[in-house]
Amino acid sequence: MIITKVIYGWVNQQFDTETRRFVNQEFRGSDERHWENEMGDELNMANEVNREAVYGLGGVDEPYLNMEMVQPNYTVEQPPTAGLPRIDPLLAKATSFEVGERVIVMPSDEPYDLIRNEFMGTVVGIKDASLVQVKDADDEVFDCDPIQLHHVK
């Protein structure tokens, strides 16, 4: 039989405003909890069968599992990018985008940019240490200000 321990609490998540990514998270569990059966019904701990399921035969210690959450990991193995320029990790705003990453490009407030609608593309490099180069579906490469780009999940 599979039973579920439901622990009440909250999650703290830390967000880096420069890279626009979450960098850490942790679950803070309270002492308030209950157990549920496979159907989602709360176990009545006054019932000996339910107590035995949780604590074991003659047991006194409630089962415990560390509540450590999996941390955000943005280091994803990228496909081979032979012939494409590598992004220098020391660059400022552009470093939050990686070669091979899918992005949505939004036009800027400049009137000449409003002619083109938003589009999805792939990051292929950096130009002049500040612009992110993005290739669209027609294999056309655009030099974009990082502010125009949005990560695709």
HUFENJO-V887063 format. One record per backbone hydrogen bond with DSSP energy under -1.0 kcal/mol. NH is the residue of the N-H (numbers start at 1). CO is the residue of the C=O. If there is no record, write none. Layout:
nh = (NH;NH)
co = (CO;CO)
This chain:
nh = (4;6;8;10;12;14;16;20;21;23;24;26;28;30;34;36;37;40;43;47;51;52;53;54;55;56;59;76;84;91;95;96;97;100;101;103;104;105;106;113;119;121;122;123;124;125;127;130;131;132;133;134;135;136;139;142;144;148;149;150;152)
co = (36;34;32;28;26;24;21;16;16;14;14;12;10;8;6;4;41;37;35;44;47;48;49;50;51;52;56;74;81;88;92;93;94;123;98;121;150;119;148;110;105;103;135;101;133;133;131;127;127;144;125;142;122;140;136;134;132;145;146;104;102)
